[in-house]
Amino acid sequence: MVEYTPTLDSIFSSLADPTRRDILRRVSSRQLSVGEIALPYDLTFAAISKHLKVLERARLIVKKRRGKEQIVSIAPQTLQKADDYLEFYRQFWEERLDSLEDYLNKEA
């Protein structure tokens, strides 16, 4: 049976793009205006806006208006959902690697 979780799908789809991952990394350290986000990229303002919309739909960022500016901040609770999902695989591989280590130590 396929596990279908729209929230996880949108999160991982959003994170598949390197520009969006970089934007998310940058807003994780502090809130930025849309203009500040756009500065380091060789993209149009419209392209940056599209990236922000994808991140916002996935609930990875939150935009708030401050005067004429839109301020972008990270939504860490959404990343927690992705981390919770990945925790299963983290534990799976840690157990496998521990078993391999035990096997290799017995053989040595």
N, CA, C and O atoms as CSV, one atom per row, in Angstrom:
chain,resi,resn,atom,element,x,y,z
A,1,MET,N,N,0.837,-1.178,0.000
A,1,MET,CA,C,0.000,0.000,0.000
A,1,MET,C,C,0.885,1.245,0.000
A,1,MET,O,O,1.844,1.325,0.767
A,2,VAL,N,N,0.572,2.198,-0.842
A,2,VAL,CA,C,1.353,3.424,-0.954
A,2,VAL,C,C,0.887,4.410,0.101
A,2,VAL,O,O,-0.308,4.665,0.250
A,3,GLU,N,N,1.853,4.966,0.835
A,3,GLU,CA,C,1.531,5.985,1.825
A,3,GLU,C,C,1.497,7.328,1.103
A,3,GLU,O,O,2.508,7.772,0.559
A,4,TYR,N,N,0.348,7.963,1.100
A,4,TYR,CA,C,0.204,9.249,0.421
A,4,TYR,C,C,-0.107,10.310,1.457
A,4,TYR,O,O,-1.159,10.283,2.097
A,5,THR,N,N,0.807,11.236,1.615
A,5,THR,CA,C,0.626,12.327,2.552
A,5,THR,C,C,0.870,13.625,1.806
A,5,THR,O,O,2.015,13.970,1.517
A,6,PRO,N,N,-0.208,14.356,1.487
A,6,PRO,CA,C,-0.037,15.585,0.709
A,6,PRO,C,C,0.970,16.555,1.319
A,6,PRO,O,O,1.732,17.193,0.593
A,7,THR,N,N,0.979,16.670,2.633
A,7,THR,CA,C,1.920,17.592,3.261
A,7,THR,C,C,3.352,17.170,2.977
A,7,THR,O,O,4.173,17.996,2.579
A,8,LEU,N,N,3.662,15.891,3.176
A,8,LEU,CA,C,5.016,15.417,2.912
A,8,LEU,C,C,5.366,15.537,1.437
A,8,LEU,O,O,6.494,15.889,1.089
A,9,ASP,N,N,4.406,15.245,0.572
A,9,ASP,CA,C,4.664,15.374,-0.865
A,9,ASP,C,C,5.065,16.800,-1.218
A,9,ASP,O,O,6.031,17.015,-1.951
A,10,SER,N,N,4.327,17.768,-0.701
A,10,SER,CA,C,4.629,19.162,-1.029
A,10,SER,C,C,5.942,19.610,-0.388
A,10,SER,O,O,6.678,20.406,-0.972
A,11,ILE,N,N,6.234,19.105,0.803
A,11,ILE,CA,C,7.496,19.458,1.459
A,11,ILE,C,C,8.675,18.961,0.627
A,11,ILE,O,O,9.563,19.735,0.271
A,12,PHE,N,N,8.676,17.661,0.319
A,12,PHE,CA,C,9.812,17.093,-0.408
A,12,PHE,C,C,9.896,17.616,-1.840
A,12,PHE,O,O,10.994,17.786,-2.372
A,13,SER,N,N,8.764,17.870,-2.461
A,13,SER,CA,C,8.761,18.473,-3.792
A,13,SER,C,C,9.385,19.866,-3.751
A,13,SER,O,O,10.175,20.228,-4.623
A,14,SER,N,N,9.027,20.629,-2.744
A,14,SER,CA,C,9.593,21.973,-2.590
A,14,SER,C,C,11.094,21.928,-2.375
A,14,SER,O,O,11.836,22.747,-2.918
A,15,LEU,N,N,11.530,20.970,-1.583
A,15,LEU,CA,C,12.948,20.870,-1.251
A,15,LEU,C,C,13.786,20.263,-2.372
A,15,LEU,O,O,15.013,20.231,-2.282
A,16,ALA,N,N,13.138,19.786,-3.417
A,16,ALA,CA,C,13.871,19.192,-4.541
A,16,ALA,C,C,14.639,20.236,-5.344
A,16,ALA,O,O,15.569,19.894,-6.074
A,17,ASP,N,N,14.263,21.492,-5.216
A,17,ASP,CA,C,14.904,22.556,-5.990
A,17,ASP,C,C,16.018,23.219,-5.170
A,17,ASP,O,O,15.778,23.622,-4.032
A,18,PRO,N,N,17.232,23.340,-5.727
A,18,PRO,CA,C,18.342,23.920,-4.956
A,18,PRO,C,C,18.135,25.382,-4.581
A,18,PRO,O,O,18.583,25.812,-3.519
A,19,THR,N,N,17.468,26.147,-5.428
A,19,THR,CA,C,17.208,27.550,-5.091
A,19,THR,C,C,16.279,27.634,-3.888
A,19,THR,O,O,16.510,28.433,-2.980
A,20,ARG,N,N,15.243,26.826,-3.874
A,20,ARG,CA,C,14.320,26.839,-2.738
A,20,ARG,C,C,15.000,26.362,-1.461
A,20,ARG,O,O,14.746,26.898,-0.383
A,21,ARG,N,N,15.865,25.354,-1.578
A,21,ARG,CA,C,16.604,24.901,-0.392
A,21,ARG,C,C,17.488,26.020,0.138
A,21,ARG,O,O,17.600,26.207,1.350
A,22,ASP,N,N,18.115,26.764,-0.767
A,22,ASP,CA,C,18.975,27.862,-0.347
A,22,ASP,C,C,18.165,28.981,0.294
A,22,ASP,O,O,18.577,29.547,1.307
A,23,ILE,N,N,17.023,29.299,-0.288
A,23,ILE,CA,C,16.158,30.319,0.306
A,23,ILE,C,C,15.755,29.896,1.711
A,23,ILE,O,O,15.813,30.699,2.642
A,24,LEU,N,N,15.353,28.654,1.867
A,24,LEU,CA,C,14.945,28.152,3.179
A,24,LEU,C,C,16.098,28.220,4.180
A,24,LEU,O,O,15.897,28.585,5.338
A,25,ARG,N,N,17.294,27.873,3.737
A,25,ARG,CA,C,18.472,27.949,4.608
A,25,ARG,C,C,18.697,29.391,5.051
A,25,ARG,O,O,18.987,29.648,6.219
A,26,ARG,N,N,18.566,30.316,4.132
A,26,ARG,CA,C,18.811,31.725,4.458
A,26,ARG,C,C,17.776,32.275,5.426
A,26,ARG,O,O,18.128,33.002,6.354
A,27,VAL,N,N,16.510,31.943,5.228
A,27,VAL,CA,C,15.487,32.480,6.142
A,27,VAL,C,C,15.456,31.715,7.464
A,27,VAL,O,O,14.774,32.129,8.402
A,28,SER,N,N,16.185,30.608,7.546
A,28,SER,CA,C,16.242,29.888,8.821
A,28,SER,C,C,17.076,30.655,9.846
A,28,SER,O,O,16.887,30.481,11.050
A,29,SER,N,N,17.988,31.492,9.386
A,29,SER,CA,C,18.830,32.236,10.320
A,29,SER,C,C,18.216,33.572,10.729
A,29,SER,O,O,18.483,34.070,11.823
A,30,ARG,N,N,17.393,34.156,9.851
A,30,ARG,CA,C,16.714,35.409,10.194
A,30,ARG,C,C,15.633,35.710,9.166
A,30,ARG,O,O,15.669,35.213,8.040
A,31,GLN,N,N,14.682,36.524,9.571
A,31,GLN,CA,C,13.624,36.940,8.651
A,31,GLN,C,C,14.229,37.844,7.581
A,31,GLN,O,O,15.102,38.664,7.865
A,32,LEU,N,N,13.753,37.682,6.349
A,32,LEU,CA,C,14.239,38.494,5.234
A,32,LEU,C,C,13.057,39.038,4.449
A,32,LEU,O,O,12.004,38.405,4.371
A,33,SER,N,N,13.239,40.207,3.874
A,33,SER,CA,C,12.223,40.720,2.961
A,33,SER,C,C,12.370,39.980,1.632
A,33,SER,O,O,13.403,39.368,1.362
A,34,VAL,N,N,11.342,40.043,0.824
A,34,VAL,CA,C,11.404,39.387,-0.493
A,34,VAL,C,C,12.542,39.991,-1.312
A,34,VAL,O,O,13.240,39.271,-2.027
A,35,GLY,N,N,12.730,41.286,-1.214
A,35,GLY,CA,C,13.836,41.945,-1.916
A,35,GLY,C,C,15.194,41.437,-1.472
A,35,GLY,O,O,16.077,41.215,-2.300
A,36,GLU,N,N,15.369,41.250,-0.163
A,36,GLU,CA,C,16.631,40.719,0.368
A,36,GLU,C,C,16.852,39.286,-0.102
A,36,GLU,O,O,17.981,38.887,-0.389
A,37,ILE,N,N,15.781,38.525,-0.180
A,37,ILE,CA,C,15.902,37.139,-0.656
A,37,ILE,C,C,16.357,37.121,-2.103
A,37,ILE,O,O,17.189,36.296,-2.480
A,38,ALA,N,N,15.827,38.015,-2.914
A,38,ALA,CA,C,16.108,38.036,-4.358
A,38,ALA,C,C,17.531,38.475,-4.691
A,38,ALA,O,O,18.061,38.085,-5.731
A,39,LEU,N,N,18.157,39.272,-3.838
A,39,LEU,CA,C,19.459,39.879,-4.158
A,39,LEU,C,C,20.530,38.935,-4.687
A,39,LEU,O,O,21.092,39.219,-5.745
A,40,PRO,N,N,20.847,37.833,-4.020
A,40,PRO,CA,C,21.995,37.033,-4.479
A,40,PRO,C,C,21.734,36.153,-5.702
A,40,PRO,O,O,22.659,35.516,-6.206
A,41,TYR,N,N,20.506,36.107,-6.181
A,41,TYR,CA,C,20.185,35.199,-7.284
A,41,TYR,C,C,20.146,35.934,-8.611
A,41,TYR,O,O,19.732,37.091,-8.687
A,42,ASP,N,N,20.577,35.253,-9.640
A,42,ASP,CA,C,20.514,35.792,-10.993
A,42,ASP,C,C,19.189,35.356,-11.617
A,42,ASP,O,O,19.154,34.724,-12.674
A,43,LEU,N,N,18.096,35.714,-10.929
A,43,LEU,CA,C,16.744,35.358,-11.362
A,43,LEU,C,C,15.881,36.608,-11.341
A,43,LEU,O,O,16.190,37.578,-10.649
A,44,THR,N,N,14.813,36.577,-12.093
A,44,THR,CA,C,13.885,37.701,-12.054
A,44,THR,C,C,13.145,37.701,-10.718
A,44,THR,O,O,13.074,36.683,-10.029
A,45,PHE,N,N,12.608,38.843,-10.377
A,45,PHE,CA,C,11.818,38.950,-9.161
A,45,PHE,C,C,10.604,38.028,-9.245
A,45,PHE,O,O,10.189,37.449,-8.241
A,46,ALA,N,N,10.032,37.891,-10.452
A,46,ALA,CA,C,8.884,36.989,-10.651
A,46,ALA,C,C,9.274,35.537,-10.375
A,46,ALA,O,O,8.493,34.788,-9.790
A,47,ALA,N,N,10.470,35.138,-10.790
A,47,ALA,CA,C,10.927,33.765,-10.546
A,47,ALA,C,C,11.112,33.525,-9.047
A,47,ALA,O,O,10.748,32.464,-8.539
A,48,ILE,N,N,11.673,34.497,-8.346
A,48,ILE,CA,C,11.826,34.369,-6.893
A,48,ILE,C,C,10.454,34.277,-6.239
A,48,ILE,O,O,10.254,33.483,-5.319
A,49,SER,N,N,9.515,35.080,-6.706
A,49,SER,CA,C,8.149,35.031,-6.162
A,49,SER,C,C,7.527,33.660,-6.352
A,49,SER,O,O,6.825,33.171,-5.467
A,50,LYS,N,N,7.773,33.035,-7.492
A,50,LYS,CA,C,7.244,31.683,-7.729
A,50,LYS,C,C,7.859,30.685,-6.765
A,50,LYS,O,O,7.159,29.827,-6.226
A,51,HIS,N,N,9.159,30.788,-6.544
A,51,HIS,CA,C,9.817,29.900,-5.584
A,51,HIS,C,C,9.213,30.090,-4.187
A,51,HIS,O,O,8.967,29.122,-3.468
A,52,LEU,N,N,8.984,31.337,-3.822
A,52,LEU,CA,C,8.409,31.618,-2.505
A,52,LEU,C,C,6.990,31.075,-2.391
A,52,LEU,O,O,6.593,30.597,-1.328
A,53,LYS,N,N,6.230,31.146,-3.467
A,53,LYS,CA,C,4.866,30.601,-3.439
A,53,LYS,C,C,4.886,29.086,-3.224
A,53,LYS,O,O,4.061,28.549,-2.486
A,54,VAL,N,N,5.829,28.405,-3.869
A,54,VAL,CA,C,5.950,26.954,-3.687
A,54,VAL,C,C,6.282,26.642,-2.231
A,54,VAL,O,O,5.686,25.746,-1.632
A,55,LEU,N,N,7.226,27.375,-1.669
A,55,LEU,CA,C,7.601,27.159,-0.271
A,55,LEU,C,C,6.446,27.490,0.675
A,55,LEU,O,O,6.250,26.825,1.692
A,56,GLU,N,N,5.697,28.515,0.327
A,56,GLU,CA,C,4.567,28.915,1.163
A,56,GLU,C,C,3.434,27.889,1.093
A,56,GLU,O,O,2.821,27.572,2.112
A,57,ARG,N,N,3.155,27.373,-0.104
A,57,ARG,CA,C,2.124,26.329,-0.248
A,57,ARG,C,C,2.488,25.069,0.531
A,57,ARG,O,O,1.615,24.377,1.055
A,58,ALA,N,N,3.774,24.781,0.601
A,58,ALA,CA,C,4.242,23.613,1.358
A,58,ALA,C,C,4.296,23.923,2.854
A,58,ALA,O,O,4.598,23.047,3.664
A,59,ARG,N,N,4.008,25.147,3.206
A,59,ARG,CA,C,4.019,25.621,4.603
A,59,ARG,C,C,5.416,25.567,5.225
A,59,ARG,O,O,5.571,25.368,6.429
A,60,LEU,N,N,6.430,25.749,4.369
A,60,LEU,CA,C,7.801,25.798,4.865
A,60,LEU,C,C,8.209,27.204,5.274
A,60,LEU,O,O,9.126,27.387,6.075
A,61,ILE,N,N,7.515,28.204,4.712
A,61,ILE,CA,C,7.766,29.595,5.081
A,61,ILE,C,C,6.439,30.283,5.371
A,61,ILE,O,O,5.365,29.799,5.014
A,62,VAL,N,N,6.554,31.416,6.023
A,62,VAL,CA,C,5.395,32.268,6.292
A,62,VAL,C,C,5.762,33.670,5.823
A,62,VAL,O,O,6.846,34.171,6.122
A,63,LYS,N,N,4.851,34.296,5.088
A,63,LYS,CA,C,5.060,35.673,4.652
A,63,LYS,C,C,4.111,36.578,5.433
A,63,LYS,O,O,2.929,36.275,5.594
A,64,LYS,N,N,4.651,37.682,5.909
A,64,LYS,CA,C,3.853,38.686,6.613
A,64,LYS,C,C,4.185,40.048,6.042
A,64,LYS,O,O,5.323,40.321,5.658
A,65,ARG,N,N,3.191,40.882,5.994
A,65,ARG,CA,C,3.401,42.229,5.475
A,65,ARG,C,C,3.848,43.145,6.602
A,65,ARG,O,O,3.257,43.168,7.682
A,66,ARG,N,N,4.918,43.907,6.323
A,66,ARG,CA,C,5.400,44.935,7.242
A,66,ARG,C,C,5.557,46.210,6.422
A,66,ARG,O,O,6.553,46.407,5.725
A,67,GLY,N,N,4.556,47.060,6.524
A,67,GLY,CA,C,4.543,48.245,5.673
A,67,GLY,C,C,4.374,47.825,4.228
A,67,GLY,O,O,3.429,47.113,3.888
A,68,LYS,N,N,5.289,48.266,3.375
A,68,LYS,CA,C,5.242,47.907,1.957
A,68,LYS,C,C,5.966,46.598,1.658
A,68,LYS,O,O,5.846,46.050,0.562
A,69,GLU,N,N,6.708,46.107,2.629
A,69,GLU,CA,C,7.512,44.901,2.411
A,69,GLU,C,C,6.777,43.642,2.867
A,69,GLU,O,O,5.946,43.666,3.775
A,70,GLN,N,N,7.118,42.556,2.204
A,70,GLN,CA,C,6.690,41.241,2.673
A,70,GLN,C,C,7.904,40.606,3.333
A,70,GLN,O,O,8.978,40.509,2.739
A,71,ILE,N,N,7.711,40.180,4.564
A,71,ILE,CA,C,8.793,39.584,5.342
A,71,ILE,C,C,8.575,38.073,5.373
A,71,ILE,O,O,7.472,37.592,5.634
A,72,VAL,N,N,9.639,37.346,5.104
A,72,VAL,CA,C,9.578,35.885,5.016
A,72,VAL,C,C,10.331,35.289,6.200
A,72,VAL,O,O,11.449,35.697,6.516
A,73,SER,N,N,9.700,34.321,6.842
A,73,SER,CA,C,10.358,33.583,7.922
A,73,SER,C,C,10.082,32.098,7.743
A,73,SER,O,O,9.144,31.700,7.051
A,74,ILE,N,N,10.904,31.304,8.372
A,74,ILE,CA,C,10.777,29.848,8.273
A,74,ILE,C,C,9.625,29.372,9.165
A,74,ILE,O,O,9.299,29.999,10.173
A,75,ALA,N,N,9.025,28.261,8.771
A,75,ALA,CA,C,7.980,27.611,9.573
A,75,ALA,C,C,8.542,26.273,10.048
A,75,ALA,O,O,8.335,25.252,9.393
A,76,PRO,N,N,9.249,26.264,11.180
A,76,PRO,CA,C,9.968,25.056,11.602
A,76,PRO,C,C,9.064,23.858,11.901
A,76,PRO,O,O,9.519,22.718,11.800
A,77,GLN,N,N,7.810,24.080,12.261
A,77,GLN,CA,C,6.927,22.964,12.576
A,77,GLN,C,C,6.704,22.072,11.353
A,77,GLN,O,O,6.499,20.867,11.499
A,78,THR,N,N,6.740,22.644,10.164
A,78,THR,CA,C,6.579,21.848,8.953
A,78,THR,C,C,7.815,20.989,8.713
A,78,THR,O,O,7.702,19.825,8.331
A,79,LEU,N,N,8.976,21.556,8.933
A,79,LEU,CA,C,10.202,20.764,8.796
A,79,LEU,C,C,10.233,19.625,9.810
A,79,LEU,O,O,10.823,18.577,9.552
A,80,GLN,N,N,9.605,19.829,10.949
A,80,GLN,CA,C,9.536,18.771,11.954
A,80,GLN,C,C,8.759,17.577,11.415
A,80,GLN,O,O,9.102,16.433,11.714
A,81,LYS,N,N,7.713,17.827,10.623
A,81,LYS,CA,C,6.940,16.733,10.023
A,81,LYS,C,C,7.823,15.903,9.099
A,81,LYS,O,O,7.755,14.674,9.104
A,82,ALA,N,N,8.644,16.574,8.314
A,82,ALA,CA,C,9.551,15.859,7.415
A,82,ALA,C,C,10.590,15.081,8.214
A,82,ALA,O,O,10.918,13.944,7.876
A,83,ASP,N,N,11.102,15.696,9.269
A,83,ASP,CA,C,12.089,15.024,10.107
A,83,ASP,C,C,11.487,13.799,10.788
A,83,ASP,O,O,12.143,12.762,10.893
A,84,ASP,N,N,10.249,13.912,11.250
A,84,ASP,CA,C,9.575,12.772,11.879
A,84,ASP,C,C,9.462,11.609,10.896
A,84,ASP,O,O,9.674,10.453,11.262
A,85,TYR,N,N,9.126,11.926,9.648
A,85,TYR,CA,C,9.013,10.904,8.618
A,85,TYR,C,C,10.373,10.241,8.363
A,85,TYR,O,O,10.461,9.018,8.252
A,86,LEU,N,N,11.417,11.044,8.271
A,86,LEU,CA,C,12.750,10.522,7.977
A,86,LEU,C,C,13.360,9.772,9.158
A,86,LEU,O,O,14.277,8.971,8.975
A,87,GLU,N,N,12.864,10.024,10.352
A,87,GLU,CA,C,13.395,9.355,11.541
A,87,GLU,C,C,13.301,7.839,11.427
A,87,GLU,O,O,14.209,7.129,11.861
A,88,PHE,N,N,12.214,7.337,10.850
A,88,PHE,CA,C,12.069,5.892,10.651
A,88,PHE,C,C,13.249,5.340,9.865
A,88,PHE,O,O,13.815,4.313,10.238
A,89,TYR,N,N,13.623,6.008,8.783
A,89,TYR,CA,C,14.718,5.533,7.934
A,89,TYR,C,C,16.069,5.724,8.612
A,89,TYR,O,O,16.980,4.918,8.425
A,90,ARG,N,N,16.198,6.779,9.389
A,90,ARG,CA,C,17.425,7.003,10.138
A,90,ARG,C,C,17.642,5.833,11.103
A,90,ARG,O,O,18.735,5.271,11.173
A,91,GLN,N,N,16.602,5.478,11.835
A,91,GLN,CA,C,16.713,4.355,12.775
A,91,GLN,C,C,16.961,3.044,12.044
A,91,GLN,O,O,17.756,2.219,12.494
A,92,PHE,N,N,16.287,2.853,10.924
A,92,PHE,CA,C,16.461,1.640,10.121
A,92,PHE,C,C,17.930,1.467,9.732
A,92,PHE,O,O,18.501,0.392,9.916
A,93,TRP,N,N,18.539,2.528,9.191
A,93,TRP,CA,C,19.929,2.415,8.737
A,93,TRP,C,C,20.899,2.322,9.899
A,93,TRP,O,O,21.917,1.638,9.796
A,94,GLU,N,N,20.610,2.993,10.998
A,94,GLU,CA,C,21.484,2.868,12.165
A,94,GLU,C,C,21.488,1.437,12.687
A,94,GLU,O,O,22.540,0.912,13.053
A,95,GLU,N,N,20.313,0.802,12.722
A,95,GLU,CA,C,20.236,-0.598,13.155
A,95,GLU,C,C,20.993,-1.506,12.200
A,95,GLU,O,O,21.703,-2.416,12.626
A,96,ARG,N,N,20.837,-1.250,10.900
A,96,ARG,CA,C,21.562,-2.061,9.914
A,96,ARG,C,C,23.071,-1.903,10.060
A,96,ARG,O,O,23.818,-2.881,10.022
A,97,LEU,N,N,23.505,-0.662,10.225
A,97,LEU,CA,C,24.943,-0.425,10.360
A,97,LEU,C,C,25.480,-0.998,11.666
A,97,LEU,O,O,26.604,-1.498,11.708
A,98,ASP,N,N,24.689,-0.929,12.724
A,98,ASP,CA,C,25.103,-1.549,13.996
A,98,ASP,C,C,25.233,-3.065,13.829
A,98,ASP,O,O,26.173,-3.670,14.344
A,99,SER,N,N,24.299,-3.669,13.117
A,99,SER,CA,C,24.370,-5.116,12.863
A,99,SER,C,C,25.602,-5.467,12.038
A,99,SER,O,O,26.275,-6.462,12.306
A,100,LEU,N,N,25.888,-4.653,11.046
A,100,LEU,CA,C,27.080,-4.883,10.228
A,100,LEU,C,C,28.345,-4.752,11.074
A,100,LEU,O,O,29.269,-5.555,10.948
A,101,GLU,N,N,28.380,-3.748,11.926
A,101,GLU,CA,C,29.533,-3.562,12.804
A,101,GLU,C,C,29.712,-4.766,13.727
A,101,GLU,O,O,30.830,-5.249,13.910
A,102,ASP,N,N,28.615,-5.250,14.308
A,102,ASP,CA,C,28.685,-6.435,15.171
A,102,ASP,C,C,29.213,-7.640,14.387
A,102,ASP,O,O,30.065,-8.379,14.881
A,103,TYR,N,N,28.721,-7.830,13.202
A,103,TYR,CA,C,29.159,-8.950,12.353
A,103,TYR,C,C,30.653,-8.836,12.046
A,103,TYR,O,O,31.392,-9.813,12.166
A,104,LEU,N,N,31.086,-7.655,11.655
A,104,LEU,CA,C,32.509,-7.470,11.317
A,104,LEU,C,C,33.411,-7.644,12.520
A,104,LEU,O,O,34.529,-8.146,12.397
A,105,ASN,N,N,32.927,-7.229,13.693
A,105,ASN,CA,C,33.733,-7.396,14.919
A,105,ASN,C,C,33.865,-8.874,15.278
A,105,ASN,O,O,34.910,-9.300,15.771
A,106,LYS,N,N,32.819,-9.655,15.036
A,106,LYS,CA,C,32.881,-11.102,15.300
A,106,LYS,C,C,33.814,-11.821,14.359
A,106,LYS,O,O,34.473,-12.789,14.738
A,107,GLU,N,N,33.869,-11.340,13.114
A,107,GLU,CA,C,34.716,-11.952,12.087
A,107,GLU,C,C,36.189,-11.576,12.252
A,107,GLU,O,O,37.066,-12.274,11.742
A,108,ALA,N,N,36.463,-10.499,12.946
A,108,ALA,CA,C,37.842,-9.994,13.049
A,108,ALA,C,C,38.679,-10.774,14.008
A,108,ALA,O,O,39.855,-10.463,14.195
